[in-house]
Amino acid sequence: MGDRLLKVNHAGENGAVAIYSAQIWLARWTAPSLVQDLHQFRADEQGHRALFGHALQQRNLRRCRSYWLCWLGGWVLGCITGLAGARAIHATTVAVEKVVLQHLEQQLAALAGEDENAASIIAQIVTEEQLHHDHSATHSRDSGWDRIIHPIVSRATKSVIWLGMHL
């Protein structure tokens, strides 16, 4: 179970890096005030991806089959929301991170007493993911974008996680 979760998380972090990369690219024109925050968020996600990548190497595991699918989906999502501007970018972060945080909590519960090493690795990213969520939540409330983006992005994120768990 720990192996599968680490692989899926690695792929998910790759998708998160793609989201922020695309948003940075477009936010230079649509939301320049966010570019610095987006660079920090991307750096955090790159660190998470490296952490999971290192764990996969230590366990002699190949990356998840959904790795590049996550990148592609993340890039498309980042482009669409990056074009829409600051509030859409924030709403996307809130929607993704809400699902991710729920998924991480479930993972930690499932791994307790089963694979403490995997649980420890997963626990290392929870605080930063929560910070991304909370920071963006303060900027996306009542924007209209959250009502549009949240259900779509939440379902898409859950679907990608499910797919990664079953590939």
NUSEMI-727538 format. One record per residue (C-alpha): x, y, z; residue in one letter. Coordinates in steps of 0.05 Angstrom, whole numbers, plus 32768, in hexadecimal, padded with zeros to 4 digits. Each point is the difference from the previous one (the first is absolute). Example, Ala and Ser with C-alpha at 12.3 -4.5 7.8 and 13.67 -1.06 7.14 Angstrom:
BEGIN
80F67FA6809Ca;801B80457FF3s;
***
This chain:
BEGIN
800080008000m;803880318012g;80227FF47FBDd;7FC1800F7FD8r;7FF1803F8028l;8047801B7FF7l;7FFB7FF47FB5k;7FBD80237FFBv;8017803A802An;803F80077FD5h;7FD480047FC2a;7FD180318022g;8039802E8013e;80167FFE7FB7n;7FBB80187FEEg;800380378034a;804380187FE4v;7FE080037FBBa;7FC48028801Ai;802D80348020y;803080027FC5s;7FC7800F7FCFa;7FE180338030q;804380238009i;800880047FB5w;7FBC80217FF6l;7FFB80278041a;8038802D7FE9r;7FC980217FD6w;7FBF7FEF8024t;801480038049a;8047801B8009p;7FF6800B804Bs;7FFB7FB48008l;803F7FEB7FDCv;802D8002803Dq;7FCF7FD58029d;7FF87FD07FC6l;804B7FF87FFBh;80027FEE804Aq;7FC77FCF7FFAf;80227FDF7FC4r;80417FFC8026a;7FDC7FDD803Ad;7FDF7FCF7FCFe;80437FF37FDFq;801C7FEF8044g;7FC67FD1800Eh;800A7FDE7FBCr;804A7FF7800Fa;7FF07FE48045l;7FD17FCC7FE2f;80307FF37FC7g;80387FF18032h;7FD27FD18026a;7FF07FDB7FBFl;804A7FF97FF2q;800D7FE58046q;7FC97FCD7FF7r;80177FEF7FBAn;7FBC80137FE3l;7FEF801D7FBCr;7FD5803E7FFEr;7FB57FFB7FF8c;7FE47FF57FBBr;7FD7803F8009s;803E802C8009y;7FFD80207FBBw;7FB480028000l;80048029803Fc;8031802F7FDFw;7FD480097FC3l;7FC0800A8028g;80238030802Fg;801D80287FC6w;7FBB80077FDFv;7FDF80138042l;80378032800Fg;7FF980207FBBc;7FB580078004i;8000801C8046t;803E802A7FF3g;7FDB80217FC6l;7FC4800E802Ca;802980288033g;800F80058049a;7FBF7FEA801Fr;7FFC7FC37FD3a;80477FEE8012i;7FF08005804Ah;7FC07FD97FF8a;80267FC87FDCt;80337FFB8038t;7FC97FFC8034v;7FDB7FC97FDAa;803D7FD67FF2v;801E80078045e;7FBE7FF08023k;7FFD7FBD7FDCv;804A7FF3800Av;7FFD800F804Al;7FC57FD08008q;80267FCB7FD8h;803E8009802Bl;7FD87FF98041e;7FE27FBF7FE5q;80467FE87FEDq;801D800E8044l;7FC77FDB8022a;80087FC47FD1a;804B7FFD800Al;80008007804Ca;80207FC2801Bg;80097FE37FBAe;803780297FDFd;801A8035802Fe;803780147FCFn;7FCE80117FC9a;7FD480238034a;803B802A8017s;801080157FB9i;7FB780137FF2i;7FFA80268041a;803A802D7FECq;7FD780237FCBi;7FBE800B8024v;80138043801Ft;801580207FBEe;7FC27FE67FDCe;7FD5801E8037q;802480437FFAl;7FF380017FB5h;7FB77FF2800Dh;7FF880338037d;802580377FDBh;7FD67FF77FC2s;7FBF7FF98026a;80088046801Ct;8002801B7FB9h;7FCB7FD67FDDs;7FC38006802Dr;7FC2801B7FDEd;8023800B7FBEs;7FD07FD77FD7g;803A7FD67FE7w;7FFE7FD3803Dd;7FB87FEC7FEFr;80147FEF7FB8i;80467FE3800Bi;7FF87FDB8041h;7FD07FC87FE9p;80247FF57FBEi;80478001801Bv;7FED7FD7803Es;7FE17FC97FD5r;803B80017FCFa;80327FFC8039t;7FDA7FC68021k;7FFD7FDD7FBCs;804A80077FF4v;800F7FE48046i;7FD17FC67FF3w;80207FF27FBDl;80468002801Eg;7FEB7FCF8036m;7FE47FD07FCCh;803480037FC8l;
***
